[in-house]
């Protein structure tokens, strides 16, 4: 079992935690941003963190790990390795809805673990949950490297993370950084808002 101290050490070493004025995928603003993509630059980070997450689901009969593109494509692969199962990713279709493409199929009764690098509001994860359930799959859980909600989010299935931390965020009209004249927030993630 990985310690919280070790997780923080990895996040710092990998340059994951950024400070400034950011616009999150949810549209909210924050003074901190977790650029988890940096974890996947080096397998020494991704293998250890994703292995720690996979360990939490090793007895759940996971048949496929699914991660929403872009942030969780590599993560789904890394989590599926120790679970010795397949991995897929979802991506947005022409209408902007999360979809399984490229021949990926969830069969009725298939046990699915959904992964996301960072969970803030859980919007993308909820879309993938709905997609899996509509296909007849069984969501055994949701896993993330970082839970930004401090354990406050509920997906209706078990949710486990490698580290949970409450990172403050605000609606744009309530952002103290904007009110202090900090300038336009930066949008470092992959998804347009």
C-alpha positions as CSV (number, residue, x, y, z in Angstrom):
1,X,0.0,0.0,0.0
2,X,1.4,3.4,-1.1
3,X,1.6,6.1,1.6
4,X,0.2,9.6,1.2
5,X,3.7,10.9,1.8
6,X,5.0,8.9,-1.2
7,X,2.2,10.1,-3.4
8,X,2.9,13.7,-2.6
9,X,6.6,13.1,-3.2
10,X,5.8,11.7,-6.7
11,X,3.4,14.6,-7.5
12,X,6.1,17.2,-6.5
13,X,8.9,15.4,-8.3
14,X,6.9,15.0,-11.5
15,X,5.9,18.7,-11.4
16,X,2.2,18.0,-11.3
17,X,1.0,20.7,-8.8
18,X,0.9,24.1,-10.4
19,X,0.0,27.4,-8.7
20,X,-1.5,30.5,-10.3
21,X,-4.9,31.4,-11.7
22,X,-6.6,28.6,-13.6
23,X,-9.8,27.9,-15.4
24,X,-10.8,24.2,-14.9
25,X,-12.6,22.0,-17.3
26,X,-15.7,22.5,-15.2
27,X,-15.5,26.2,-15.9
28,X,-14.6,27.0,-12.3
29,X,-11.5,28.9,-11.3
30,X,-8.8,27.8,-8.9
31,X,-5.4,28.9,-7.6
32,X,-4.0,25.4,-8.0
33,X,-4.0,23.0,-11.0
34,X,-3.0,19.4,-11.0
35,X,-1.4,18.6,-14.4
36,X,-1.5,14.8,-14.0
37,X,-0.4,14.4,-17.6
38,X,3.1,14.9,-16.3
39,X,2.8,11.7,-14.4
40,X,2.7,9.8,-17.7
41,X,5.9,11.3,-19.0
42,X,7.8,8.7,-17.0
43,X,6.7,5.2,-16.3
44,X,8.4,5.2,-12.9
45,X,5.6,7.6,-11.8
46,X,2.6,6.1,-13.7
47,X,3.4,2.5,-12.9
48,X,3.6,3.2,-9.1
49,X,0.5,5.4,-8.9
50,X,-1.7,3.4,-11.2
51,X,-0.6,0.2,-9.6
52,X,-1.6,1.6,-6.2
53,X,-5.1,2.4,-7.7
54,X,-5.4,-1.0,-9.4
55,X,-4.6,-2.7,-6.1
56,X,-7.7,-1.2,-4.6
57,X,-9.9,-3.0,-7.2
58,X,-7.9,-6.3,-7.6
59,X,-10.8,-8.4,-6.1
60,X,-13.6,-6.8,-8.1
61,X,-13.4,-9.0,-11.2
62,X,-12.7,-6.0,-13.5
63,X,-12.9,-7.0,-17.2
64,X,-12.1,-3.7,-18.7
65,X,-10.8,-0.3,-17.5
66,X,-12.2,2.7,-19.4
67,X,-10.9,6.2,-19.2
68,X,-12.2,9.4,-20.9
69,X,-9.9,11.0,-23.4
70,X,-7.6,12.8,-23.2
71,X,-6.5,12.7,-19.5
72,X,-7.2,9.1,-18.8
73,X,-6.2,7.3,-22.0
74,X,-2.7,6.3,-20.7
75,X,-4.1,5.9,-17.2
76,X,-6.6,3.2,-18.3
77,X,-3.7,1.3,-19.9
78,X,-1.6,1.6,-16.8
79,X,-4.4,0.5,-14.4
80,X,-5.4,-2.4,-16.6
81,X,-1.9,-3.9,-16.6
82,X,-1.8,-5.2,-13.0
83,X,-5.5,-6.1,-13.3
84,X,-4.6,-8.2,-16.4
85,X,-7.6,-7.0,-18.4
86,X,-8.4,-4.9,-21.4
87,X,-8.6,-1.1,-21.5
88,X,-10.6,1.3,-23.6
89,X,-11.0,5.0,-23.8
90,X,-14.0,7.1,-24.6
91,X,-13.9,10.3,-26.7
92,X,-16.3,13.0,-27.8
93,X,-18.3,12.4,-30.9
94,X,-19.4,15.0,-33.5
95,X,-22.1,16.3,-31.1
96,X,-19.6,16.6,-28.2
97,X,-21.0,13.5,-26.3
98,X,-18.8,10.9,-24.7
99,X,-18.7,7.8,-26.9
100,X,-17.0,4.5,-27.4
101,X,-15.4,4.4,-30.8
102,X,-12.7,2.5,-32.7
103,X,-14.4,-0.8,-32.2
104,X,-14.5,-0.6,-28.4
105,X,-17.7,-2.3,-27.1
106,X,-19.1,-2.8,-23.6
107,X,-21.1,-6.1,-23.5
108,X,-24.1,-6.6,-21.2
109,X,-22.9,-7.7,-17.8
110,X,-19.3,-6.7,-18.4
111,X,-17.6,-5.5,-15.2
112,X,-16.1,-2.0,-15.9
113,X,-13.7,0.2,-13.8
114,X,-13.8,3.8,-14.9
115,X,-10.7,5.9,-14.3
116,X,-9.9,9.6,-14.4
117,X,-6.6,11.3,-13.6
118,X,-8.1,14.1,-11.5
119,X,-11.7,14.3,-10.3
120,X,-13.1,17.8,-9.6
121,X,-16.8,17.8,-10.5
122,X,-16.9,14.4,-12.0
123,X,-18.7,15.5,-15.2
124,X,-16.7,13.3,-17.6
125,X,-16.9,10.4,-15.3
126,X,-20.7,10.6,-15.0
127,X,-20.9,10.6,-18.8
128,X,-18.9,7.4,-19.0
129,X,-20.9,5.8,-16.2
130,X,-24.1,6.6,-18.2
131,X,-22.5,5.2,-21.4
132,X,-21.5,1.9,-19.7
133,X,-24.9,1.5,-18.0
134,X,-26.7,2.2,-21.3
135,X,-24.7,-0.6,-22.9
136,X,-25.6,-3.0,-20.1
137,X,-22.2,-2.9,-18.4
138,X,-21.7,-3.1,-14.7
139,X,-19.7,-0.2,-13.2
140,X,-17.7,-1.8,-10.3
141,X,-16.2,1.5,-9.4
142,X,-14.5,4.7,-10.3
143,X,-10.8,5.4,-9.6
144,X,-8.6,8.4,-9.8
145,X,-5.1,9.4,-9.0
146,X,-6.3,12.6,-7.4
147,X,-9.7,13.3,-5.8
148,X,-9.8,17.1,-5.6
149,X,-13.1,17.0,-3.7
150,X,-11.7,15.7,-0.4
151,X,-13.9,12.7,-0.6
152,X,-17.2,14.7,-1.0
153,X,-18.2,13.4,-4.5
154,X,-20.7,10.5,-4.9
155,X,-20.9,8.6,-8.1
156,X,-23.3,6.0,-6.8
157,X,-20.6,3.3,-7.1
158,X,-17.4,2.8,-5.0
159,X,-15.0,5.7,-5.6
160,X,-11.3,5.3,-4.7
161,X,-8.3,7.5,-5.3
162,X,-4.6,7.3,-4.7
163,X,-4.8,10.7,-2.9
164,X,-7.6,12.9,-1.8
165,X,-7.1,16.6,-1.3
166,X,-9.5,19.4,-1.1
167,X,-8.4,22.1,-3.6
168,X,-10.5,25.2,-3.5
169,X,-12.3,26.3,-6.7
170,X,-14.9,29.0,-7.4
171,X,-17.5,30.0,-9.9
172,X,-16.0,32.7,-12.2
173,X,-18.2,35.4,-10.7
174,X,-17.0,34.5,-7.2
175,X,-13.3,34.0,-7.9
176,X,-11.2,36.1,-5.5
177,X,-8.3,36.1,-8.0
178,X,-10.5,37.7,-10.6
179,X,-11.8,40.2,-8.0
180,X,-8.2,41.0,-7.1
181,X,-7.3,41.8,-10.7
182,X,-5.1,38.7,-11.3
183,X,-5.9,38.8,-15.0
184,X,-7.4,36.1,-17.2
185,X,-7.1,32.5,-15.9
186,X,-5.0,30.0,-17.8
187,X,-6.7,26.8,-19.1
188,X,-4.0,24.1,-19.1
189,X,-6.2,21.0,-19.6
190,X,-7.1,19.3,-22.9
191,X,-10.8,20.0,-23.0
192,X,-12.4,23.2,-24.3
193,X,-14.8,25.0,-21.9
